[in-house]
């Protein structure tokens, strides 16, 4: 009997060690709302965005579309003139509204979702570029980089949460002035999106 208990304890220990290894083997987190449905979806730029800002948004979309699961999100060919953020209106709108410096420099709001079976999906997500902070598209060290930050926010739209530990991840939860490393996805970002859409 002692031998059986010892073997069971060893097996349980091995399973726990294996499971712990699986949990820490990746550096991504999936939001409780899961992915976006239906996809591919579009994000709609505010009228008046410069061509450089729109180009940065397009490149951010391309980063996620090149993650290995096909096209997930594109920038719409049309624009909007909405000055409200967030606004539940069946469009993933990108706005540029001053929200003061006590809030984030770029904010994502989940405005609509649906439940299918046991899963919940985003169906509308709005993103605001807070104009209370300095912005650039060229990696200027005195400003936040639009593409860097927008690629991160698109990860939220697609269902990924902030990564707390791996600073090389696009989904790492903070950014510095002049930072551009989040423009391209790390392996963990791609693995997270494959977990949702693969």
Secondary structure, 3 states (H helix, E strand, C coil): CHHHHHHHHHHHHHHHHHHHHHHHCCCCCECCCCCECCCCEEEECECCCCHHHHHHHHHHHHHHHCCCCCCCEEECCCCECCCCCCCCCCCEEEECCCCCCCCCCEEEEEEEEEEECCEEEEEEEEEEECCCCCEECCCCCCCEEHHHHHHHHHHHHCCECCECCCCCCCCECCCCCCCCHHHCCCHHHHHHHHHHHC
